[in-house]
Amino acid sequence: MTAWLLVALTLVIAYLLGSIPTGYLFAKWLKGIDIRQVGSGSTGATNVLRTLGKKAGATVLAIDVLKGVLAVCAVYGLYKWLAQTTCQLDDASWQAINEATSAFNAGQGVNATFPEPQMQCLKLSLAAPWVVVGAGLLAILGHSKSVWLGFTGGKSVATSLGVLLAMSPIVGLSAFGVFLISIALTKIVSISSIAAALGAMILMLVFQQPIAYCLLAIAGGIYVIWRHRSNIQRLLAGTEPKIGQKTNDNAETST
């Protein structure tokens, strides 16, 4: 029971990490302004870039990515600690649990039976990808619905990238590559963010990631695209600004 309470606490921590309003804090510290009342009104790195400059924008972007990384790493750290303290099993037991977990993650059933305490450790192991997914989703949600800002925030693109990088580096780096290629071709952050979100969904399947991770990419990608619905309207109208262009006060940008 204690182990599951610690898992729940880690998920809360993941949300709080995502909720750290980096862009808002930097705007307050550097210029004494509320970033939500300037430019697009978003607390994300793109609005910070246009409002405070390149250094501030890059710093906010890096920290927002780090929030996603730390949220997932908190789960990894918890599981490592649990393995060392709660699940003190011999090598043969760990091998059997790892084999059962791999089969489960591949969509197969778990036919083997385990005695206690191996069964409790097996349940924790089987839940691991889903706990990682929960932490990732909560960090993403926290960035766009920060408890510290009345449940407002950014578009969650940077934090989503951080989650992907920690969860599956090859998918995260590939999705970032999609973003860079798109931004080089279009000079539009929003369309590049949407392209990266779509790319992450496909890449999870291409690299045969666990089912839980694939579902996270789908859910997170849909959420990021939904957060860009006003950008999509401007893209269709041909009024979405490119990098270096000023936005209207009521325009919403990415990240």
C-alpha positions in Angstrom: 0.0 0.0 0.0 2.8 2.4 0.8 4.3 1.8 -2.6 1.1 2.8 -4.3 0.8 5.9 -2.2 4.3 6.9 -3.2 3.3 6.4 -6.9 0.2 8.7 -6.3 2.5 11.3 -4.7 4.9 11.1 -7.6 2.0 11.8 -10.0 1.1 14.9 -8.0 4.7 16.0 -8.1 4.7 15.6 -11.9 1.7 17.9 -12.2 3.3 20.5 -10.0 6.5 20.4 -12.0 4.5 21.0 -15.2 2.6 23.8 -13.4 5.7 25.9 -12.7 4.9 29.1 -14.7 8.3 29.7 -16.2 7.4 32.3 -18.7 5.2 34.2 -16.2 8.0 34.2 -13.6 10.7 35.4 -16.1 8.5 38.2 -17.3 7.9 39.3 -13.7 11.5 39.1 -12.8 13.0 40.8 -15.9 10.4 43.4 -16.7 7.8 43.4 -13.9 5.0 42.5 -16.4 2.3 39.9 -16.5 3.1 37.9 -19.7 -0.5 37.0 -19.9 -1.4 40.6 -20.6 1.2 41.0 -23.4 1.4 39.7 -26.9 -0.5 36.5 -27.3 -1.3 36.1 -23.6 0.5 32.7 -23.6 3.1 31.9 -20.9 5.0 29.8 -23.4 8.5 30.3 -24.8 7.2 31.8 -28.1 5.4 34.7 -26.5 8.4 35.2 -24.1 10.7 35.3 -27.2 8.6 38.0 -28.8 8.2 39.9 -25.6 11.5 39.6 -23.7 14.0 38.6 -26.4 16.0 35.5 -27.6 17.9 34.8 -24.4 14.8 34.8 -22.2 12.8 32.8 -24.8 15.6 30.2 -25.1 15.9 29.9 -21.3 12.1 29.5 -20.8 12.1 26.9 -23.6 14.9 24.9 -22.0 13.3 25.0 -18.5 9.8 24.0 -19.9 11.5 21.0 -21.6 13.3 20.1 -18.4 9.9 20.1 -16.5 8.7 17.2 -18.7 12.0 15.4 -18.4 12.0 15.7 -14.6 8.3 14.5 -14.3 9.2 11.3 -16.1 12.5 10.9 -14.3 10.7 11.2 -10.9 8.9 8.0 -11.8 12.1 6.3 -12.8 13.7 7.4 -9.6 10.8 6.1 -7.5 10.9 2.8 -9.2 14.6 2.4 -8.7 14.2 3.2 -5.0 11.3 0.7 -4.7 13.3 -2.0 -6.4 16.1 -1.4 -3.9 13.9 -1.2 -0.8 10.5 -2.9 -1.3 11.4 -5.5 -4.0 14.6 -7.1 -2.7 14.4 -10.2 -4.9 17.0 -12.6 -6.2 18.2 -12.5 -9.8 16.0 -15.4 -10.9 12.9 -13.6 -9.6 13.8 -10.4 -11.3 14.4 -12.2 -14.5 11.0 -13.8 -14.4 9.3 -10.5 -13.6 11.2 -8.7 -16.4 10.1 -11.4 -18.9 6.5 -11.2 -17.8 6.6 -7.4 -18.0 8.1 -7.5 -21.5 5.4 -9.9 -22.7 2.7 -7.7 -21.1 4.1 -4.5 -22.8 4.1 -6.3 -26.1 0.4 -6.9 -25.8 0.6 -10.5 -24.5 -1.0 -11.9 -21.4 0.8 -12.8 -18.2 0.3 -16.6 -17.7 2.9 -17.1 -15.0 2.0 -17.1 -11.3 4.2 -15.6 -8.6 4.2 -15.9 -4.9 4.3 -12.9 -2.6 6.2 -10.7 -2.4 7.0 -11.3 -6.1 3.4 -10.7 -7.1 3.4 -7.2 -5.6 6.6 -6.4 -7.4 5.2 -7.8 -10.6 2.1 -5.5 -10.3 4.4 -2.5 -9.8 6.4 -3.5 -12.8 3.4 -4.0 -15.0 2.1 -0.6 -14.0 5.4 1.2 -14.7 4.7 2.3 -18.3 1.2 3.6 -17.3 2.7 5.5 -14.3 5.2 7.1 -16.7 2.3 8.0 -19.0 0.3 9.4 -16.1 3.2 11.5 -15.0 3.8 12.7 -18.6 0.2 13.7 -19.1 -0.1 15.5 -15.8 3.1 17.5 -16.6 1.7 18.4 -20.0 -1.6 19.4 -18.4 0.1 21.3 -15.7 2.0 23.5 -18.2 -1.2 24.6 -19.9 -3.4 24.5 -16.8 -1.2 25.8 -14.1 -2.6 25.7 -10.6 -0.5 28.8 -9.8 -2.1 30.9 -12.7 -5.7 30.1 -12.3 -5.4 27.1 -14.6 -4.0 29.0 -17.6 -0.6 28.6 -19.3 1.0 27.7 -22.5 0.4 25.2 -25.3 2.5 22.4 -23.7 4.7 21.8 -26.7 8.0 22.2 -24.9 7.0 20.1 -21.9 5.6 17.4 -24.2 9.0 17.3 -25.9 10.7 16.9 -22.5 8.3 14.0 -21.7 9.1 12.3 -25.0 12.9 12.7 -24.5 12.8 11.1 -21.1 10.3 8.4 -22.0 11.8 7.4 -25.4 14.8 9.4 -26.5 14.7 8.1 -30.0 11.1 9.3 -30.5 11.7 12.6 -28.7 14.8 13.4 -30.8 13.0 12.3 -34.0 9.9 14.4 -33.2 12.2 17.4 -32.5 13.8 16.8 -35.9 10.4 17.0 -37.5 9.9 20.3 -35.7 13.2 21.7 -36.9 12.6 20.7 -40.5 9.2 22.2 -40.4 10.4 25.4 -38.8 13.1 25.7 -41.5 10.6 25.3 -44.3 7.7 27.3 -42.9 9.1 29.7 -40.3 5.9 29.2 -38.4 6.1 27.8 -34.9 2.5 26.6 -34.6 2.5 24.5 -37.8 5.8 23.1 -36.8 4.5 22.2 -33.3 1.5 20.5 -34.9 3.8 18.6 -37.3 5.9 17.4 -34.4 2.8 16.2 -32.4 1.6 14.2 -35.4 5.1 12.9 -36.0 5.4 11.7 -32.4 2.2 9.6 -32.8 3.6 7.9 -35.9 7.1 7.5 -34.5 5.9 5.7 -31.4 4.4 3.0 -33.7 7.5 3.0 -36.0 9.9 2.4 -33.1 7.5 -0.2 -31.5 7.2 1.5 -28.2 5.0 0.0 -25.4 1.3 0.4 -25.9 1.0 2.8 -23.0 3.6 5.1 -24.6 1.8 5.0 -27.9 -1.5 6.0 -26.2 0.3 8.9 -24.5 1.7 10.1 -27.8 -1.9 10.0 -29.3 -3.5 11.7 -26.3 -0.8 14.2 -25.8 -0.6 15.0 -29.5 -4.4 15.5 -29.8 -4.3 17.8 -26.8 -1.4 19.9 -28.2 -3.3 20.2 -31.5 -6.5 21.1 -29.7 -4.6 23.8 -27.8 -3.5 25.2 -31.2 -7.1 25.5 -32.6 -6.9 29.3 -32.8 -3.6 29.0 -34.6 -5.2 26.6 -37.1 -7.9 29.1 -37.8 -5.3 31.8 -38.6 -3.3 29.3 -40.7 -6.4 28.7 -42.8 -7.0 32.5 -43.0 -3.3 33.1 -43.9 -2.8 35.5 -40.9 -0.6 33.3 -38.7 2.7 35.2 -38.0 6.1 33.8 -38.9 9.2 33.9 -36.7 10.3 37.5 -36.3 6.9 39.0 -37.1 4.9 40.7 -34.4 1.6 39.3 -33.3 -1.7 41.1 -32.7 -2.5 41.5 -29.0 -5.1 38.8 -29.1 -3.1 36.3 -31.2 -2.1 33.1 -29.5 1.3 31.6 -30.4 2.8 28.2 -29.6 4.5 26.4 -26.8 
